[in-house]
């Protein structure tokens, strides 16, 4: 039996790189990578990717950061 929620993609997670901002959604679980392929190829840097329900464009949007107190 196939889970309907996994077919719709609502539970899919994005892999995000904190260094270069690469974000992608693996089509299957076995395509999941541990280290950022862009950082490995370009900078020869080993950077571990993290999983999130949101893509990098939403995670790092300017309006998503907490605002500091203006009175300070």
C-alpha positions as CSV (number, residue, x, y, z in Angstrom):
1,X,0.0,0.0,0.0
2,X,1.3,3.5,-0.9
3,X,0.9,6.3,1.6
4,X,-1.2,9.1,0.0
5,X,0.7,11.8,1.9
6,X,4.1,10.8,0.4
7,X,2.6,10.7,-3.1
8,X,1.3,14.3,-2.8
9,X,4.7,15.5,-1.7
10,X,3.5,17.4,1.4
11,X,5.9,15.5,3.7
12,X,8.9,16.0,1.4
13,X,11.9,17.6,2.9
14,X,14.5,19.9,1.2
15,X,18.2,19.5,1.7
16,X,19.9,22.8,2.3
17,X,23.5,23.9,2.4
18,X,24.3,26.6,5.0
19,X,27.5,27.6,3.2
20,X,26.4,28.2,-0.5
21,X,22.6,28.1,-0.2
22,X,22.1,25.1,-2.5
23,X,18.6,23.7,-1.9
24,X,17.0,20.7,-3.5
25,X,14.4,18.1,-2.9
26,X,15.5,14.5,-3.5
27,X,13.0,12.6,-5.6
28,X,13.6,9.4,-3.6
29,X,15.1,8.7,-0.3
30,X,18.2,7.0,-1.7
31,X,19.2,10.1,-3.6
32,X,19.7,11.9,-0.3
33,X,23.3,13.2,0.1
34,X,25.1,14.0,3.3
35,X,27.5,16.6,2.0
36,X,26.9,19.5,-0.4
37,X,28.0,18.6,-3.9
38,X,28.5,22.2,-4.9
39,X,30.9,23.0,-2.1
40,X,32.8,19.8,-2.7
41,X,33.2,20.5,-6.4
42,X,33.9,24.2,-6.3
43,X,35.7,24.9,-3.0
44,X,36.8,21.4,-2.0
45,X,35.0,22.0,1.3
46,X,33.1,19.3,3.2
47,X,29.9,21.0,4.3
48,X,27.1,18.8,5.8
49,X,23.6,19.6,4.5
50,X,20.6,19.9,6.8
51,X,17.1,18.8,6.2
52,X,14.1,21.2,6.4
53,X,10.5,21.3,5.3
54,X,11.2,24.7,3.6
55,X,13.5,25.5,0.7
56,X,16.5,27.9,1.2
57,X,14.7,30.8,-0.5
58,X,12.0,30.7,2.3
59,X,14.5,29.9,5.1
60,X,16.8,32.8,4.3
61,X,14.2,35.4,3.1
62,X,14.8,38.9,4.5
63,X,11.4,39.1,6.1
64,X,11.8,35.7,7.9
65,X,14.6,36.9,10.2
66,X,13.6,38.2,13.7
67,X,13.6,42.0,14.0
68,X,15.6,43.7,16.6
69,X,14.2,46.3,19.0
70,X,14.1,49.8,17.5
71,X,14.2,51.4,21.0
72,X,17.7,50.0,21.8
